[in-house]
Amino acid sequence: IQRYAAQALSCHRQTIANMARRHPEIQAVIQDEIEGLIDTAEGKLAEAITRGEFPAIAFFLKCRAKHRGY
């Protein structure tokens, strides 16, 4: 996220990181973007599972069904 912001603002990624440390509202925006990407990834994983894609199914079971022996 910080890399894309830095590219858009024509500055270094570290500049964005420094600003985020000093300004909680910037860090909140970064965190919101990360959460949005997580939501998107979860949706894509669910779609892949629904399509019967074995790697997605195996990944999900290994991560979320350990209590069942996976």
PAKEZA-30073 format. One line per 4 residues: number of its first residue (from 1); their letters; for each residue y, z, x of N, C-alpha, C. Coordinates in pm, 1 decimal. Atoms other than C-alpha are relative to their C-alpha. Layout:
! PAKEZA-30073
NUM) A) Y:Z:X:Y:Z:X:Y:Z:X | ...
This chain:
! PAKEZA-30073
1) IQRY) -118.4:0.0:83.1:0.0:0.0:0.0:125.6:0.0:88.1 | -118.2:-8.9:-85.3:243.2:94.8:274.1:24.3:-130.2:76.3 | -14.5:126.7:-71.9:174.1:-230.3:460.7:70.6:-103.6:-87.4 | -61.6:96.5:90.7:267.6:-438.0:155.2:146.8:33.2:-24.6
5) AAQA) -140.0:-40.3:19.0:583.2:-236.8:98.1:81.5:-35.4:123.9 | -70.7:31.0:-124.5:678.6:-278.1:464.3:26.9:-149.8:11.6 | -19.8:145.0:-4.2:626.6:-654.2:443.4:111.1:-42.6:-96.3 | -101.0:36.1:100.0:838.0:-677.2:128.7:140.4:41.1:44.2
9) LSCH) -129.7:-51.5:-43.6:1116.1:-473.3:290.5:36.2:-42.4:141.9 | -21.0:46.9:-139.1:1085.3:-639.7:633.9:23.0:116.2:95.1 | -6.6:-113.4:-91.3:1027.6:-311.3:811.6:-142.2:33.4:45.9 | 130.3:-41.0:-52.4:743.3:-139.9:994.6:-67.8:93.4:-99.9
13) RQTI) 76.9:-86.7:89.0:465.4:37.2:804.7:32.7:147.0:25.0 | -31.6:-139.2:-33.2:551.3:359.7:988.6:131.7:44.2:-63.2 | -126.4:-32.7:66.8:901.9:343.8:839.9:-27.1:44.9:-143.5 | 36.1:-37.6:137.5:749.7:355.6:492.0:-66.4:136.9:-0.2
17) ANMA) 68.5:-129.4:-7.8:523.9:645.7:594.5:100.4:112.7:25.0 | -101.8:-101.5:-28.4:821.1:836.6:736.4:84.6:29.1:-123.6 | -80.2:-19.4:121.3:1025.2:780.8:421.1:-79.9:75.7:-106.6 | 84.2:-67.9:99.0:733.5:893.0:204.1:-11.7:149.1:32.2
21) RRHP) 6.6:-142.4:-37.2:709.7:1217.5:402.6:128.9:73.2:-35.9 | -129.9:-63.2:27.8:1080.4:1284.9:352.0:39.1:0.1:-147.4 | -41.1:16.6:139.5:1103.8:1174.8:-10.8:-123.4:3.6:-91.0 | 118.0:-13.0:86.0:839.8:1304.2:-254.3:-10.1:-107.6:-107.9
25) EIQA) 5.3:103.2:104.4:937.3:1041.9:-512.6:-60.9:-129.9:54.0 | 62.4:117.5:-60.9:836.1:766.0:-270.4:-149.5:22.6:14.3 | 142.8:-31.5:-11.2:506.0:939.1:-200.9:-67.8:-7.5:-136.5 | 56.1:6.5:135.6:451.7:966.1:-577.2:-24.6:-144.7:-42.7
29) VIQD) 17.4:142.2:33.4:500.6:590.2:-619.1:-120.5:-55.8:74.9 | 114.5:46.0:-78.6:253.7:522.1:-338.3:-129.1:50.8:-61.8 | 119.9:-57.4:59.9:0.9:757.8:-495.9:-32.8:-66.0:-134.2 | 22.3:69.8:127.5:46.8:593.2:-836.6:-62.3:-137.7:22.5
33) EIEG) 55.2:132.4:-31.1:-24.6:252.3:-681.8:-145.6:11.9:44.9 | 137.8:-22.7:-43.7:-337.1:387.9:-513.1:-88.8:30.1:-119.7 | 78.4:-32.5:120.0:-457.2:534.1:-843.5:-25.0:-125.2:-84.4 | 17.2:124.3:73.6:-398.6:197.4:-1009.8:-106.6:-88.6:62.5
37) LIDT) 102.6:78.2:-68.7:-610.5:24.6:-746.1:-139.1:59.5:-20.8 | 128.7:-66.1:27.5:-885.8:281.9:-794.9:-47.1:-35.0:-139.9 | 35.7:37.7:137.5:-877.7:214.1:-1168.8:-52.6:-143.4:-5.8 | 43.2:140.0:-2.3:-905.1:-159.9:-1101.8:-138.1:-13.1:62.4
41) AEGK) 129.7:6.4:-67.2:-1194.9:-111.5:-860.3:-111.2:56.0:-87.8 | 100.4:-56.6:90.6:-1379.2:110.9:-1107.8:-32.9:-97.1:-112.3 | 23.0:98.1:105.4:-1334.4:-151.5:-1375.6:-85.1:-116.5:49.3 | 77.3:110.0:-57.8:-1467.6:-426.8:-1148.6:-144.2:43.3:26.6
45) LAEA) 135.2:-51.2:-20.9:-1766.3:-208.2:-1057.3:-75.5:5.6:-131.8 | 64.2:-5.8:131.6:-1840.9:-148.9:-1424.8:-37.0:-139.3:-48.7 | 30.0:138.1:39.0:-1819.7:-523.6:-1489.8:-122.1:-52.3:75.8 | 112.5:46.5:-81.3:-2060.8:-594.1:-1202.7:-130.2:64.6:-45.3
49) ITRG) 119.2:-68.4:49.7:-2305.4:-333.4:-1332.1:-44.6:-63.3:-131.1 | 30.5:61.6:129.5:-2286.0:-484.0:-1680.6:-62.8:-138.6:16.8 | 57.7:132.4:-27.4:-2363.4:-827.7:-1533.7:-137.5:10.8:66.2 | 131.0:-19.7:-60.5:-2672.8:-675.2:-1373.0:-4.9:-24.5:149.1
53) EFPA) -4.2:22.4:-144.2:-2559.8:-715.0:-1012.4:-59.4:119.6:72.4 | 74.7:-109.5:-60.7:-2809.8:-510.4:-814.2:80.1:81.3:101.6 | -74.4:-83.4:-95.4:-2578.1:-407.0:-524.3:94.5:99.5:-69.2 | -90.5:-89.6:72.6:-2330.0:-261.0:-773.1:-78.1:112.1:-66.7
57) IAFF) 84.3:-101.0:65.6:-2606.3:-84.3:-962.4:-47.6:101.9:102.6 | 50.3:-90.2:-104.3:-2753.9:59.8:-641.7:111.3:90.3:52.3 | -113.4:-79.5:-47.4:-2412.1:171.7:-518.8:33.0:111.6:-98.2 | -33.4:-99.2:102.6:-2337.9:346.9:-846.1:-103.5:111.9:-4.3
61) LKCR) 105.8:-100.9:7.1:-2674.3:520.7:-857.5:-0.3:90.5:122.9 | -3.1:-81.6:-122.7:-2650.7:635.5:-494.1:115.8:98.7:-1.3 | -119.0:-85.6:0.7:-2304.0:778.6:-556.0:1.3:99.7:-115.4 | -17.4:-80.9:119.7:-2332.8:916.2:-908.1:-128.3:57.0:-59.7
65) AKHR) 125.5:-46.5:59.4:-2702.8:979.7:-973.0:-91.1:67.8:101.8 | 78.7:-70.4:-101.6:-2810.8:1178.6:-668.0:-84.8:109.2:-62.5 | 71.5:-109.0:66.5:-2912.5:1459.9:-899.5:-127.9:-48.8:-68.9 | 119.5:58.2:58.1:-3173.6:1221.2:-1041.0:-93.1:-59.8:104.3
69) GY) 87.0:44.0:-106.6:-3320.6:1138.9:-704.1:35.3:-131.6:65.3 | -39.4:127.4:-62.2:-3132.4:823.2:-610.8:71.9:24.8:130.5
